[in-house]
């Protein structure tokens, strides 16, 4: 996750050299790309609790079969994104035309968005394999792949954005294309290192609709939740874009900077969720609780330390990304960036609880409840507050970011209550099958 953070950090830094207009356009297109990716991404994460719980229950062959079915879903999803990349780019172009982005910025964003979707197939296939490996407790192979792919992505983007080492100078398109090439290399590398086909016989490689349905049944909640939450984030980005293009640039800088704390926290939550799924499969409830406590003991001090950094060095951090030849515009952008980072600092404790409890509840099989809580918090709090701030109180991107604190802390309190209720203990995914086999 640290390598992924640096990938996004450096990518944004390089695009930022093209100006605030390009940074805002690519930032908007990046959010749209994640929205297009959210549903298949959530579906693929459906294998996480299935794989970890079935391995905990002692059925490794069936756990592997769920990984195979998730890979098939990644193949279908990736091909659909490739096929519809051009019409979806036209939709994005029309959508961005309703903001304060310039015409040139709209074209930059639409082109970047189209190329990212065209290269999404290797991204999804690599994620499917990596997700299975992590769910099975093999975190080293995905880590090695990331430690190769992310630096390669930076090098390729640098060459293709600015035209170094004989490469064409493609500007923002080069960032999208470089990422696609790097993800393709990652797919080859993860297959080479994991050799999944050699691990089980042909019986476990066959596709069965019943098992495909199980992956979809668990994964659709994540797909819906991620999609609707990201749609809200896309909507908020659009609301920010209605103010001015400099605000969009500050918004994108904030997104990358908050990753410095969020993605390592996600890594910690991921690690805890694998153990939680395994212990749920083994009926070891106290070990489940102990794992969550350990997750929080690592996560909270880290994120609170990042809160101090965001608060003290917010303007300087934003200045890494925000560039403009006009001193007045630059000073305005840096002021916005400083305010955005102050909002990030406020979030950190709530974010720690949100991440830890979301991952833990999903791993335990309580994914439907997590989906509805996440969706309702986002759409009943974040969107209305952002609209009120911008349209009723004439606020800016700083005020929008501060309103997110409501969703984050309310959501954290609700997830904490759900965990303490012990309702998740009745959501074990392999329970019915084991009872049937015992009968």
ZAMAR-170718 format. One line per 10 residues: their letters; for each residue y, x, z of C-alpha. Coordinates in steps of 0.05 Angstrom, whole numbers. Layout:
N
a> Y/X/Z  ...
//
This chain:
439
xxxxxxxxxx> 0/0/0  47/58/13  33/84/-58  46/14/-85  111/12/-46  133/77/-77  114/52/-146  161/-8/-141  213/34/-106  216/87/-160
xxxxxxxxxx> 210/36/-217  270/-2/-190  308/62/-179  297/82/-252  316/14/-280  377/15/-235  403/75/-273  412/27/-333  464/-12/-293  469/-73/-247
xxxxxxxxxx> 460/-120/-307  392/-90/-326  371/-86/-253  387/-159/-242  351/-180/-306  288/-140/-291  290/-164/-218  292/-236/-242  236/-223/-293  194/-189/-239
xxxxxxxxxx> 198/-250/-195  178/-293/-255  120/-246/-270  94/-254/-200  101/-329/-206  57/-328/-269  8/-283/-233  5/-321/-167  -47/-373/-183  -100/-326/-212
xxxxxxxxxx> -83/-276/-157  -96/-328/-104  -160/-351/-137  -186/-279/-139  -171/-271/-65  -220/-328/-54  -276/-278/-55  -248/-242/7  -273/-289/62  -337/-305/22
xxxxxxxxxx> -356/-232/13  -339/-210/83  -371/-269/118  -435/-268/76  -442/-193/88  -432/-206/162  -487/-259/157  -533/-207/125  -534/-233/52  -505/-175/13
xxxxxxxxxx> -534/-196/-54  -499/-263/-51  -435/-229/-29  -439/-185/-91  -451/-246/-135  -386/-276/-111  -351/-212/-132  -382/-219/-202  -357/-290/-208  -287/-270/-186
xxxxxxxxxx> -287/-216/-240  -304/-270/-292  -246/-312/-267  -200/-251/-274  -222/-242/-346  -207/-315/-363  -140/-314/-328  -118/-249/-360  -135/-273/-430  -96/-337/-419
xxxxxxxxxx> -34/-298/-397  -39/-254/-460  -46/-315/-505  14/-351/-475  58/-291/-463  107/-305/-521  119/-380/-506  126/-365/-431  178/-311/-448  217/-364/-487
xxxxxxxxxx> 216/-409/-425  241/-352/-383  297/-337/-432  320/-409/-428  314/-410/-352  354/-346/-344  409/-373/-390  428/-422/-335  447/-365/-289  506/-316/-291
xxxxxxxxxx> 464/-264/-327  497/-239/-391  464/-254/-458  442/-181/-461  412/-187/-392  374/-250/-412  343/-213/-471  325/-153/-427  291/-198/-377  253/-240/-428
xxxxxxxxxx> 227/-179/-465  205/-146/-399  170/-210/-378  133/-218/-444  106/-146/-442  84/-152/-370  44/-214/-385  12/-182/-447  -14/-125/-403  -36/-169/-345
xxxxxxxxxx> -110/-169/-364  -127/-99/-338  -84/-113/-276  -125/-174/-257  -192/-142/-273  -175/-82/-230  -152/-127/-174  -217/-167/-177  -260/-104/-169  -214/-74/-116
xxxxxxxxxx> -214/-139/-76  -290/-140/-75  -294/-68/-53  -243/-78/3  -278/-142/25  -343/-103/29  -309/-50/73  -303/3/17  -228/17/20  -231/88/-5
xxxxxxxxxx> -246/75/-79  -187/26/-88  -143/75/-49  -162/133/-94  -149/91/-155  -81/70/-129  -63/142/-111  -76/161/-184  -49/99/-219  18/91/-182
xxxxxxxxxx> 42/163/-195  18/156/-267  58/91/-272  121/128/-248  111/184/-298  98/137/-357  157/92/-338  203/152/-333  182/176/-402  186/108/-436
xxxxxxxxxx> 250/84/-403  291/146/-418  253/175/-478  229/240/-446  173/286/-469  172/258/-540  164/186/-519  209/131/-549  269/110/-508  253/37/-493
xxxxxxxxxx> 298/21/-433  272/-34/-388  215/-49/-437  189/21/-422  180/2/-349  136/-57/-369  96/-18/-420  86/42/-374  59/-4/-320  10/-34/-370
xxxxxxxxxx> -16/34/-392  -24/56/-320  -62/-8/-301  -109/2/-360  -124/73/-335  -136/43/-266  -188/-5/-293  -227/51/-325  -223/93/-262  -245/39/-213
xxxxxxxxxx> -306/24/-256  -323/98/-261  -318/108/-186  -352/44/-162  -405/34/-216  -415/-39/-195  -466/-56/-249  -516/-5/-222  -517/-33/-152  -556/-98/-161
xxxxxxxxxx> -606/-127/-210  -591/-173/-268  -605/-235/-226  -542/-222/-186  -501/-209/-249  -514/-278/-278  -459/-330/-275  -474/-395/-239  -426/-454/-238  -444/-468/-165
xxxxxxxxxx> -421/-399/-143  -360/-401/-188  -341/-466/-154  -347/-433/-86  -298/-378/-106  -251/-430/-135  -260/-476/-75  -237/-421/-27  -187/-389/-75  -150/-449/-101
xxxxxxxxxx> -114/-458/-35  -87/-387/-40  -70/-398/-113  -31/-462/-99  3/-432/-38  22/-367/-72  47/-405/-133  89/-455/-96  117/-403/-48  133/-357/-106
xxxxxxxxxx> 164/-416/-143  209/-425/-83  226/-351/-86  239/-357/-160  284/-417/-146  322/-379/-93  330/-321/-141  358/-371/-191  405/-399/-138  429/-327/-123
xxxxxxxxxx> 438/-317/-198  485/-376/-200  535/-335/-159  540/-272/-201  498/-217/-234  516/-165/-181  485/-210/-128  421/-211/-169  421/-135/-169  431/-133/-93
xxxxxxxxxx> 375/-185/-87  327/-141/-127  346/-80/-86  331/-120/-23  263/-141/-50  242/-69/-62  269/-44/5  235/-98/46  169/-76/14  176/-12/55
xxxxxxxxxx> 157/-53/116  121/-113/86  68/-78/44  43/-31/98  40/-92/143  -1/-128/90  -48/-67/88  -58/-73/164  -69/-148/157  -119/-136/100
xxxxxxxxxx> -158/-87/142  -161/-136/200  -182/-194/155  -243/-156/129  -266/-143/201  -250/-214/222  -290/-243/164  -349/-198/182  -347/-218/255  -341/-292/239
xxxxxxxxxx> -404/-284/196  -438/-254/257  -411/-307/306  -376/-252/346  -315/-292/368  -289/-244/420  -292/-187/368  -250/-232/322  -197/-241/375  -197/-167/393
xxxxxxxxxx> -188/-149/320  -126/-193/315  -97/-162/378  -108/-93/350  -75/-114/284  -13/-137/321  -11/-75/365  -4/-33/303  39/-79/262  94/-100/311
xxxxxxxxxx> 118/-30/332  118/-7/259  159/-67/234  208/-64/292  220/9/276  234/-10/204  283/-64/230  324/-9/263  324/32/198  346/-29/157
xxxxxxxxxx> 401/-45/205  430/25/213  421/51/142  425/-14/101  485/6/58  456/75/43  388/46/25  418/-6/-22  460/49/-53  396/83/-78
xxxxxxxxxx> 387/26/-128  457/-1/-140  496/37/-194  559/18/-231  615/57/-264  668/10/-236  683/31/-163  704/-40/-143  640/-71/-169  599/-16/-137
xxxxxxxxxx> 633/-26/-69  621/-101/-74  548/-90/-91  539/-42/-33  570/-92/15  521/-145/-9  463/-95/-2  483/-79/69  484/-152/88  416/-165/55
xxxxxxxxxx> 385/-107/94  414/-135/159  377/-200/144  313/-160/131  321/-127/199  325/-196/232  260/-218/199  214/-162/220  184/-190/284  172/-258/253
xxxxxxxxxx> 143/-226/191  93/-186/234  66/-251/264  66/-287/197  26/-233/162  -24/-221/218  -40/-295/231  -41/-315/158  -93/-261/141  -134/-276/204
xxxxxxxxxx> -137/-351/193  -155/-343/120  -210/-293/137  -238/-343/187  -242/-397/133  -181/-437/154  -149/-429/86  -130/-502/72  -89/-506/136  -55/-440/120
xxxxxxxxxx> -38/-466/50  -4/-529/74  34/-494/129  60/-441/82  81/-491/29  116/-539/77  154/-484/113  179/-456/47  199/-521/14  225/-557/76
xxxxxxxxxx> 265/-498/102  279/-441/53  299/-481/-10  343/-534/25  378/-481/66  391/-436/6  419/-495/-33  463/-515/25  489/-444/34  508/-434/-39
xxxxxxxxxx> 530/-504/-61  559/-534/2  586/-474/40  602/-428/-20  559/-373/10  530/-311/-24  464/-273/-27  473/-247/44  475/-317/73  415/-338/31
xxxxxxxxxx> 374/-280/59  394/-297/130  370/-369/121  299/-342/108  295/-325/182  286/-399/196  223/-404/153  195/-338/178  202/-352/253  183/-426/249
xxxxxxxxxx> 122/-408/207  103/-352/256  106/-401/315  62/-452/278  10/-400/258  8/-374/330  -4/-445/356  -60/-456/305  -95/-392/326  -91/-407/400
xxxxxxxxxx> -120/-477/386  -187/-444/365  -193/-496/309  -209/-439/261  -276/-428/296  -302/-490/262  -284/-466/191  -339/-413/182  -355/-413/107  -429/-395/112
xxxxxxxxx> -445/-442/169  -475/-500/129  -519/-455/85  -546/-417/145  -561/-481/183  -597/-508/121  -639/-446/114  -657/-446/188  -678/-519/183
//
